[in-house]
């Protein structure tokens, strides 16, 4: 359906001008004993009231251990204390969809081509519901139309709303590429196959 790149948040990657993520934290009132830079990690991240940020608990399945380590490295670079707890995949889903007993979670699933899952997740009473965010009208429009352009506009609106508040961040998407050779021979049977 598409992605509204103009409404996308700034990159959190380090650059010559410093980290966008660190700039966002700084603008929100957070501070460091030692600020992160492109050459050294941050240390002693403090809340806007000056108290130390308590360690965040990241729950991840053992299957997602590599990705959890990558996320942890990024947080360490920013000076954010994180403790990783490896559990079974069903325990991660239970924490996210039932108990809410987590600070950060790494989930894995496969999405359908039709973006109806956006409404199932973020429209009340979905597990990541964002009441009052303006998603209800767009979801109703997407569900009630057979016109692809109308559906595309509704999905773009939903994505724009979600980009502004970021209830969660997709880290990666697997892509499967299948290659084949489309050769045409001037005869029906090809020797050797």
Protein Blocks (a to p, Z undefined) as FASTA:
>chain_A
ZZcfklpccdfbdcfkopfklmmmmmnopacfbdcdfkbccehiacfkopacdddddddd
fklmmmmmmmmmmmmmnopacddddddfklmmmmmmmnopafbdcddddddfblklmmmm
mpccbfkbcehklpmmmmmmmmmpcbfklmmmmmmmmmmmmmmnombacfbdcddddddd
ddddfbfbdghZZ
